[in-house]
Amino acid sequence: MENENREKLKKVFVSIFKNIDQNNFDFNKDRSQFENWDSLTHMQLISEIEGVFNINFEMDEIVTINKPEDLLVLIEKKNNNG
């Protein structure tokens, strides 16, 4: 399941951040290293992920997200609890 979630999450990032090299996607890359990852893009990313994975994030979770790996951990947690 984790590999499937990784691929789905990577597709979301590639759709939002057009300049990402999906062959060398780094889940530990900090948000400051993504071009245009500002607060608006952050919310767009959250909204898209909630739709794709059919989950809802709490505000306290949203503010802790600083890299794709953080999102993957939250997705896994929600899938295991939900």
All heavy atoms as an XYZ file, in Angstrom:
688
protein
N       0.816     -1.197      0.000
C       0.000      0.000      0.000
C       0.860      1.261      0.000
O       0.533      2.231     -0.647
C      -0.925     -0.033      1.222
C      -1.864      1.140      1.277
S      -3.134      1.052      0.046
C      -4.529      1.570      0.988
N       1.975      1.209      0.730
C       2.823      2.400      0.805
C       3.367      2.785     -0.570
O       3.403      3.967     -0.911
C       3.977      2.201      1.791
C       4.792      3.467      1.964
C       5.928      3.324      2.953
O       5.922      2.385      3.764
O       6.830      4.167      2.902
N       3.795      1.790     -1.373
C       4.310      2.109     -2.707
C       3.234      2.722     -3.588
O       3.509      3.645     -4.350
C       4.897      0.860     -3.376
C       6.273      0.517     -2.844
O       6.968      1.369     -2.298
N       6.658     -0.730     -2.983
N       2.004      2.218     -3.462
C       0.886      2.778     -4.220
C       0.640      4.219     -3.792
O       0.434      5.106     -4.624
C      -0.367      1.932     -3.983
C      -1.582      2.425     -4.732
C      -2.812      1.584     -4.431
O      -2.667      0.377     -4.167
O      -3.914      2.162     -4.451
N       0.680      4.473     -2.489
C       0.497      5.829     -1.979
C       1.616      6.751     -2.431
O       1.386      7.911     -2.749
C       0.398      5.824     -0.449
C      -0.922      5.257      0.041
O      -1.894      5.153     -0.708
N      -0.952      4.862      1.294
N       2.843      6.230     -2.460
C       3.981      7.040     -2.935
C       3.761      7.483     -4.380
O       3.988      8.634     -4.721
C       5.290      6.240     -2.847
C       5.899      6.210     -1.484
C       7.256      5.493     -1.500
N       7.857      5.570     -0.206
C       8.550      6.617      0.248
N       8.736      7.662     -0.512
N       9.057      6.609      1.463
N       3.322      6.557     -5.216
C       3.111      6.882     -6.632
C       1.975      7.878     -6.811
O       2.083      8.814     -7.599
C       2.839      5.604     -7.446
C       4.083      4.776     -7.688
C       5.215      5.557     -8.343
O       4.982      6.222     -9.385
O       6.339      5.536     -7.801
N       0.891      7.692     -6.075
C      -0.241      8.616     -6.159
C       0.169     10.009     -5.680
O      -0.191     11.010     -6.293
C      -1.422      8.093     -5.335
C      -2.124      6.914     -5.976
C      -3.054      6.191     -5.031
C      -4.345      6.893     -4.766
N      -5.276      6.067     -3.951
N       0.922     10.062     -4.583
C       1.374     11.339     -4.044
C       2.325     12.025     -5.021
O       2.226     13.231     -5.261
C       2.046     11.139     -2.681
C       2.525     12.396     -1.980
C       1.373     13.374     -1.747
C       3.204     12.047     -0.660
N       3.217     11.264     -5.609
C       4.152     11.826     -6.591
C       3.384     12.411     -7.773
O       3.701     13.509     -8.241
C       5.136     10.755     -7.062
C       6.179     11.290     -8.044
C       7.339     10.351     -8.242
C       6.987      9.135     -9.034
N       8.171      8.344     -9.442
N       2.329     11.747     -8.223
C       1.525     12.258     -9.337
C       0.864     13.581     -8.983
O       0.765     14.482     -9.821
C       0.457     11.233     -9.742
C       1.020     10.081    -10.522
C      -0.057      9.093    -10.917
C       0.562      7.912    -11.630
N      -0.424      6.894    -11.976
N       0.421     13.720     -7.744
C      -0.169     14.988     -7.306
C       0.882     16.094     -7.360
O       0.628     17.182     -7.884
C      -0.771     14.873     -5.885
C      -1.177     16.246     -5.365
C      -1.956     13.920     -5.865
N       2.071     15.825     -6.849
C       3.137     16.826     -6.875
C       3.499     17.205     -8.300
O       3.666     18.381     -8.609
C       4.376     16.323     -6.123
C       4.384     16.689     -4.672
C       3.714     15.905     -3.741
C       5.042     17.820     -4.227
C       3.706     16.240     -2.397
C       5.039     18.176     -2.881
C       4.364     17.379     -1.958
N       3.593     16.230     -9.180
C       3.949     16.494    -10.575
C       2.857     17.333    -11.252
O       3.156     18.204    -12.069
C       4.193     15.172    -11.327
C       4.293     15.390    -12.824
C       5.467     14.507    -10.804
N       1.604     17.097    -10.889
C       0.514     17.876    -11.504
C       0.495     19.320    -11.019
O       0.097     20.221    -11.750
C      -0.837     17.200    -11.243
O      -1.254     17.373     -9.913
N       0.918     19.555     -9.789
C       0.893     20.910     -9.224
C       2.186     21.657     -9.495
O       2.177     22.838     -9.833
C       0.582     20.853     -7.718
C      -0.875     20.398     -7.538
C       0.824     22.206     -7.050
C      -1.308     20.196     -6.116
N       3.319     20.983     -9.353
C       4.631     21.594     -9.595
C       5.145     21.092    -10.941
O       5.760     20.033    -11.028
C       5.609     21.238     -8.476
C       5.183     21.713     -7.114
C       4.559     20.844     -6.232
C       5.402     23.017     -6.721
C       4.174     21.267     -4.969
C       5.014     23.460     -5.463
C       4.391     22.588     -4.592
N       4.884     21.858    -11.971
C       5.144     21.422    -13.354
C       6.623     21.175    -13.663
O       6.937     20.457    -14.590
C       4.593     22.455    -14.334
C       3.122     22.740    -14.163
C       2.272     21.534    -14.451
C       0.804     21.911    -14.390
N      -0.084     20.803    -14.215
N       7.519     21.751    -12.891
C       8.956     21.640    -13.205
C       9.642     20.481    -12.477
O      10.861     20.381    -12.485
C       9.665     22.955    -12.892
C       9.544     23.335    -11.428
O       8.695     22.811    -10.710
N      10.380     24.252    -10.980
N       8.877     19.587    -11.865
C       9.462     18.465    -11.123
C       9.908     17.366    -12.084
O       9.191     17.012    -13.009
C       8.445     17.880    -10.119
C       8.210     18.847     -8.971
C       8.906     16.531     -9.592
C       7.210     18.348     -7.955
N      11.081     16.833    -11.832
C      11.564     15.655    -12.557
C      11.030     14.428    -11.821
O      11.538     14.048    -10.773
C      13.089     15.648    -12.586
C      13.658     14.420    -13.278
O      12.882     13.579    -13.778
O      14.899     14.308    -13.301
N       9.983     13.827    -12.366
C       9.345     12.712    -11.662
C      10.229     11.475    -11.565
O      10.030     10.637    -10.688
C       7.990     12.378    -12.274
C       8.014     11.957    -13.716
C       6.603     11.741    -14.237
O       5.719     11.312    -13.513
N       6.395     12.058    -15.500
N      11.234     11.362    -12.406
C      12.142     10.218    -12.331
C      13.120     10.324    -11.164
O      13.664      9.328    -10.719
C      12.925     10.070    -13.640
C      12.001      9.752    -14.797
O      11.045      8.997    -14.648
N      12.275     10.341    -15.942
N      13.348     11.553    -10.697
C      14.260     11.772     -9.576
C      13.546     12.449     -8.416
O      14.149     13.237     -7.689
C      15.448     12.641    -10.026
C      16.301     11.921    -11.045
O      16.626     10.759    -10.873
N      16.626     12.605    -12.132
N      12.268     12.138     -8.248
C      11.475     12.780     -7.200
C      12.011     12.391     -5.830
O      12.243     11.229     -5.543
C      10.003     12.368     -7.327
C       9.100     13.113     -6.398
C       8.697     14.396     -6.699
C       8.665     12.538     -5.221
C       7.864     15.102     -5.844
C       7.830     13.226     -4.356
C       7.429     14.514     -4.681
N      12.213     13.398     -4.978
C      12.774     13.187     -3.647
C      11.717     13.506     -2.589
O      11.311     14.654     -2.433
C      13.994     14.093     -3.460
C      14.674     13.919     -2.118
O      14.208     13.089     -1.303
O      15.672     14.615     -1.880
N      11.244     12.479     -1.886
C      10.215     12.651     -0.866
C      10.733     13.408      0.362
O       9.937     13.849      1.178
C       9.650     11.290     -0.442
C       8.677     10.729     -1.432
C       9.116      9.961     -2.495
C       7.319     10.975     -1.320
C       8.226      9.451     -3.427
C       6.416     10.477     -2.240
C       6.871      9.713     -3.299
N      12.034     13.557      0.478
C      12.613     14.271      1.625
C      13.053     15.689      1.279
O      13.690     16.361      2.089
C      13.781     13.472      2.203
C      13.285     12.241      2.933
O      12.456     12.349      3.833
N      13.760     11.082      2.535
N      12.701     16.130      0.106
C      13.024     17.494     -0.310
C      12.136     18.466      0.464
O      10.919     18.321      0.513
C      12.771     17.618     -1.820
C      13.167     18.914     -2.428
C      12.955     18.827     -3.942
C      13.259     20.137     -4.616
N      13.056     20.021     -6.080
N      12.752     19.459      1.084
C      12.033     20.440      1.886
C      11.198     21.371      1.004
O      11.573     21.651     -0.131
C      13.046     21.268      2.683
C      12.385     22.174      3.673
O      11.986     21.685      4.746
O      12.232     23.375      3.363
N      10.081     21.848      1.540
C       9.194     22.701      0.744
C       9.887     23.962      0.240
O       9.532     24.489     -0.814
C       7.909     23.017      1.503
C       8.009     24.073      2.556
C       6.723     24.259      3.320
N       5.904     25.293      2.726
C       4.726     25.664      3.178
N       4.192     25.070      4.216
N       4.054     26.620      2.595
N      10.885     24.453      0.955
C      11.612     25.638      0.501
C      12.411     25.362     -0.777
O      12.806     26.294     -1.479
C      12.546     26.150      1.599
O      13.557     25.202      1.871
N      12.640     24.086     -1.080
C      13.385     23.709     -2.281
C      12.480     23.513     -3.496
O      12.963     23.299     -4.599
C      14.173     22.426     -2.022
C      15.229     22.587     -0.949
C      15.864     21.269     -0.587
O      15.192     20.379     -0.069
N      17.138     21.130     -0.877
N      11.163     23.572     -3.288
C      10.214     23.497     -4.391
C       9.906     24.908     -4.871
O       9.560     25.776     -4.070
C       8.899     22.835     -3.941
C       8.957     21.358     -3.802
C       9.387     20.782     -2.617
C       8.565     20.536     -4.847
C       9.435     19.404     -2.473
C       8.608     19.165     -4.711
C       9.038     18.598     -3.531
N      10.040     25.115     -6.159
C       9.711     26.416     -6.720
C       8.206     26.643     -6.586
O       7.404     25.783     -6.941
C      10.111     26.456     -8.194
C       9.976     27.809     -8.816
C      10.471     27.835    -10.254
O      11.333     27.010    -10.602
O       9.974     28.678    -11.002
N       7.831     27.775     -6.030
C       6.436     28.200     -5.889
C       5.637     27.468     -4.817
O       4.410     27.512     -4.839
C       5.690     28.089     -7.230
C       6.327     28.929     -8.304
O       6.797     30.022     -8.041
N       6.355     28.411     -9.511
N       6.270     26.782     -3.864
C       5.486     26.166     -2.784
C       5.242     27.238     -1.723
O       5.939     27.351     -0.732
C       6.183     24.943     -2.200
C       5.336     24.135     -1.243
C       4.198     24.527     -0.610
C       5.578     22.803     -0.797
N       3.707     23.526      0.191
C       4.544     22.443      0.093
C       6.570     21.870     -1.047
C       4.473     21.213      0.721
C       6.497     20.636     -0.427
C       5.459     20.304      0.438
N       4.222     28.034     -1.958
C       3.830     29.074     -1.017
C       2.554     28.631     -0.306
O       2.104     27.498     -0.464
C       3.649     30.404     -1.745
C       2.631     30.327     -2.881
O       1.838     29.356     -2.940
O       2.633     31.244     -3.720
N       1.946     29.512      0.469
C       0.765     29.126      1.258
C      -0.415     28.752      0.366
O      -1.166     27.820      0.687
C       0.379     30.238      2.224
O       0.123     31.435      1.531
N      -0.584     29.439     -0.748
C      -1.678     29.118     -1.656
C      -1.468     27.740     -2.299
O      -2.389     26.917     -2.349
C      -1.805     30.196     -2.739
C      -2.950     30.032     -3.713
C      -4.288     30.047     -2.989
C      -2.913     31.139     -4.759
N      -0.269     27.485     -2.747
C       0.045     26.188     -3.337
C      -0.058     25.085     -2.289
O      -0.493     23.974     -2.589
C       1.459     26.205     -3.963
O       1.549     27.299     -4.857
C       1.755     24.909     -4.694
N       0.297     25.396     -1.067
C       0.198     24.430      0.032
C      -1.262     23.977      0.188
O      -1.537     22.777      0.277
C       0.711     25.067      1.325
C       0.908     24.116      2.451
N       1.944     23.200      2.478
C       0.213     23.934      3.607
C       1.875     22.494      3.604
N       0.829     22.919      4.304
N      -2.184     24.929      0.173
C      -3.595     24.584      0.324
C      -4.128     23.850     -0.907
O      -4.958     22.950     -0.791
C      -4.423     25.832      0.625
C      -4.104     26.439      1.992
S      -4.017     25.231      3.368
C      -5.696     24.643      3.422
N      -3.631     24.208     -2.073
C      -4.012     23.497     -3.301
C      -3.542     22.046     -3.216
O      -4.278     21.114     -3.564
C      -3.405     24.191     -4.518
C      -3.735     23.533     -5.826
C      -3.016     24.193     -7.008
O      -2.174     25.075     -6.835
N      -3.340     23.743     -8.194
N      -2.346     21.860     -2.744
C      -1.771     20.530     -2.573
C      -2.600     19.705     -1.581
O      -2.964     18.556     -1.858
C      -0.331     20.687     -2.081
C       0.593     19.495     -2.037
C       0.757     18.856     -3.395
C       1.949     19.928     -1.498
N      -2.934     20.305     -0.451
C      -3.737     19.622      0.570
C      -5.091     19.228     -0.002
O      -5.548     18.088      0.161
C      -3.912     20.530      1.810
C      -2.572     20.808      2.489
C      -4.919     19.921      2.789
C      -1.820     19.592      2.944
N      -5.734     20.154     -0.675
C      -7.053     19.895     -1.251
C      -7.010     18.747     -2.261
O      -7.865     17.854     -2.246
C      -7.576     21.172     -1.916
O      -8.812     20.937     -2.527
N      -6.020     18.769     -3.119
C      -5.871     17.721     -4.134
C      -5.619     16.365     -3.476
O      -6.202     15.350     -3.869
C      -4.723     18.094     -5.076
C      -4.542     17.159     -6.240
C      -5.618     17.285     -7.305
O      -6.288     18.332     -7.367
O      -5.782     16.318     -8.071
N      -4.762     16.336     -2.478
C      -4.436     15.084     -1.789
C      -5.645     14.548     -1.036
O      -5.919     13.341     -1.062
C      -3.222     15.281     -0.856
C      -1.973     15.479     -1.705
C      -3.062     14.100      0.098
C      -0.778     15.990     -0.957
N      -6.392     15.428     -0.408
C      -7.602     14.979      0.289
C      -8.571     14.319     -0.687
O      -9.190     13.302     -0.368
C      -8.281     16.158      1.006
C      -7.539     16.613      2.239
C      -8.193     17.790      2.938
O      -8.841     18.622      2.264
O      -8.041     17.881      4.173
N      -8.691     14.880     -1.884
C      -9.567     14.298     -2.896
C      -9.060     12.974     -3.430
O      -9.813     11.994     -3.530
N      -7.792     12.915     -3.754
C      -7.198     11.704     -4.326
C      -7.231     10.540     -3.338
O      -7.538      9.403     -3.698
C      -5.742     11.974     -4.796
C      -5.001     10.681     -5.089
C      -5.744     12.887     -6.011
N      -6.937     10.828     -2.078
C      -6.851      9.772     -1.070
C      -8.128      9.618     -0.238
O      -8.201      8.754      0.632
C      -5.655     10.029     -0.142
C      -4.328      9.814     -0.817
C      -3.659     10.872     -1.410
C      -3.750      8.554     -0.875
C      -2.434     10.685     -2.039
C      -2.530      8.353     -1.497
C      -1.866      9.421     -2.088
N      -9.108     10.474     -0.500
C     -10.382     10.427      0.220
C     -10.178     10.508      1.738
O     -10.647      9.660      2.492
C     -11.192      9.184     -0.167
C     -12.635      9.301      0.253
O     -13.187     10.402      0.329
N     -13.257      8.177      0.542
N      -9.413     11.518      2.141
C      -9.113     11.753      3.558
C      -9.297     13.239      3.849
O      -9.437     14.042      2.927
C      -7.667     11.329      3.928
C      -6.640     12.059      3.060
C      -7.493      9.823      3.850
C      -5.195     11.781      3.422
N      -9.290     13.585      5.120
C      -9.341     14.987      5.540
C      -8.245     15.240      6.559
O      -8.070     14.454      7.490
C     -10.694     15.325      6.166
C     -11.798     15.315      5.143
O     -11.722     16.022      4.148
N     -12.817     14.519      5.375
N      -7.527     16.329      6.341
C      -6.488     16.727      7.278
C      -7.043     17.734      8.271
O      -7.891     18.557      7.927
C      -5.306     17.375      6.550
C      -4.537     16.433      5.672
C      -4.559     16.573      4.299
C      -3.779     15.420      6.217
C      -3.842     15.718      3.478
C      -3.054     14.555      5.410
C      -3.092     14.705      4.042
N      -6.536     17.691      9.486
C      -6.851     18.691     10.498
C      -5.866     19.854     10.335
O      -4.761     19.675      9.822
C      -6.700     18.088     11.906
C      -7.588     16.886     12.176
C      -9.067     17.212     12.126
O      -9.447     18.329     12.530
O      -9.846     16.353     11.677
N      -6.263     21.024     10.797
C      -5.398     22.204     10.648
C      -4.041     21.998     11.317
O      -3.003     22.384     10.766
C      -6.087     23.451     11.218
C      -5.343     24.732     10.902
S      -5.017     25.027      9.149
C      -6.648     25.352      8.532
N      -4.031     21.347     12.487
C      -2.749     21.133     13.165
C      -1.847     20.183     12.379
O      -0.627     20.232     12.508
C      -2.940     20.653     14.607
C      -3.647     19.317     14.723
O      -4.486     18.993     13.854
O      -3.379     18.585     15.693
N      -2.414     19.331     11.543
C      -1.612     18.459     10.678
C      -1.085     19.244      9.485
O       0.078     19.103      9.096
C      -2.456     17.278     10.181
C      -2.876     16.319     11.268
C      -3.883     15.293     10.806
O      -4.789     15.624     10.007
O      -3.769     14.140     11.257
N      -1.932     20.081      8.922
C      -1.571     20.843      7.724
C      -0.345     21.725      7.966
O       0.533     21.817      7.115
C      -2.773     21.688      7.244
C      -3.872     20.760      6.722
C      -2.354     22.691      6.179
C      -5.188     21.451      6.426
N      -0.275     22.330      9.126
C       0.835     23.250      9.401
C       2.156     22.528      9.667
O       3.210     23.166      9.672
C       0.513     24.225     10.559
C      -0.683     25.087     10.210
C       0.291     23.483     11.861
N       2.120     21.215      9.881
C       3.356     20.466     10.127
C       3.992     19.926      8.849
O       5.085     19.373      8.893
C       3.113     19.272     11.077
O       2.262     18.328     10.433
C       2.505     19.723     12.385
N       3.343     20.086      7.719
C       3.810     19.511      6.460
C       4.884     20.393      5.848
O       4.636     21.550      5.504
C       2.635     19.326      5.482
C       1.626     18.348      6.078
C       3.138     18.852      4.120
C       0.283     18.345      5.387
N       6.089     19.835      5.731
C       7.210     20.574      5.162
C       7.905     19.848      4.023
O       8.837     20.385      3.424
C       8.238     20.895      6.248
C       7.728     21.931      7.209
O       7.283     22.999      6.799
N       7.742     21.609      8.487
N       7.484     18.628      3.735
C       8.076     17.856      2.640
C       7.097     16.751      2.257
O       6.200     16.398      3.030
C       9.438     17.302      3.038
C       9.422     16.444      4.281
C      10.838     16.085      4.714
C      10.777     15.363      6.051
N      12.080     15.092      6.581
N       7.262     16.188      1.079
C       6.359     15.116      0.646
C       6.310     13.936      1.626
O       5.244     13.344      1.835
C       6.940     14.686     -0.708
C       7.640     15.903     -1.210
C       8.191     16.574      0.017
N       7.422     13.606      2.246
C       7.455     12.485      3.199
C       6.498     12.737      4.370
O       5.855     11.810      4.850
C       8.878     12.254      3.702
C       9.046     11.016      4.559
C       8.833      9.703      3.811
O       9.099      9.636      2.600
O       8.389      8.739      4.461
N       6.386     13.995      4.815
C       5.440     14.328      5.882
C       4.017     13.983      5.455
O       3.230     13.457      6.243
C       5.509     15.821      6.222
C       6.842     16.241      6.821
O       7.590     15.366      7.314
O       7.133     17.452      6.787
N       3.700     14.301      4.222
C       2.371     13.979      3.700
C       2.157     12.476      3.629
O       1.091     11.977      3.986
C       2.194     14.592      2.307
C       1.824     16.063      2.307
C       2.123     16.685      0.967
C       0.366     16.235      2.672
N       3.164     11.761      3.187
C       3.052     10.307      3.089
C       2.791      9.681      4.456
O       1.935      8.804      4.595
C       4.321      9.729      2.465
C       4.263      8.264      2.068
C       3.203      8.023      1.002
C       5.608      7.800      1.574
N       3.471     10.167      5.477
C       3.267      9.661      6.839
C       1.834      9.916      7.291
O       1.177      9.030      7.853
C       4.288     10.302      7.815
C       3.923     10.021      9.254
C       5.691      9.802      7.517
N       1.324     11.117      7.037
C      -0.048     11.440      7.420
C      -1.066     10.601      6.645
O      -2.057     10.134      7.211
C      -0.334     12.931      7.191
C       0.296     13.884      8.181
C       0.106     15.329      7.717
C      -0.300     13.694      9.570
N      -0.819     10.395      5.362
C      -1.721      9.575      4.537
C      -1.766      8.152      5.071
O      -2.841      7.566      5.229
C      -1.270      9.591      3.055
C      -1.502     10.980      2.455
C      -1.984      8.511      2.250
C      -0.780     11.219      1.142
N      -0.604      7.590      5.354
C      -0.538      6.233      5.897
C      -1.267      6.140      7.234
O      -2.001      5.191      7.493
C       0.916      5.781      6.059
C       1.659      5.599      4.750
C       1.154      4.428      3.937
O       0.759      3.404      4.521
O       1.150      4.541      2.700
N      -1.066      7.140      8.075
C      -1.712      7.163      9.395
C      -3.235      7.202      9.234
O      -3.965      6.457      9.902
C      -1.225      8.392     10.176
C      -1.783      8.509     11.562
C      -1.163      9.695     12.276
C      -2.268     10.610     12.748
N      -1.809     11.845     13.340
N      -3.716      8.046      8.345
C      -5.157      8.173      8.127
C      -5.733      6.909      7.500
O      -6.828      6.497      7.839
C      -5.461      9.390      7.292
C      -5.084     10.674      8.015
C      -5.989     11.780      7.660
C      -5.686     12.996      8.487
N      -6.544     13.110      9.649
N      -5.010      6.292      6.604
C      -5.489      5.050      5.976
C      -5.539      3.905      6.991
O      -6.426      3.053      6.905
C      -4.608      4.656      4.792
C      -4.906      5.474      3.564
O      -5.989      6.043      3.418
N      -3.952      5.560      2.671
N      -4.632      3.895      7.919
C      -4.607      2.835      8.917
C      -5.636      3.040     10.019
O      -6.086      2.093     10.639
C      -3.208      2.697      9.536
C      -2.215      2.133      8.535
O      -2.576      1.415      7.632
N      -0.954      2.485      8.694
N      -6.004      4.308     10.264
C      -6.989      4.609     11.308
C      -8.392      4.741     10.754
O      -9.348      4.793     11.502
C      -6.611      5.895     12.053
C      -5.368      5.709     12.900
O      -5.040      4.592     13.270
N      -4.675      6.788     13.190
N      -8.503      4.879      9.443
C      -9.806      5.167      8.864
C     -10.410      4.054      8.225
O     -10.874      3.092      8.190
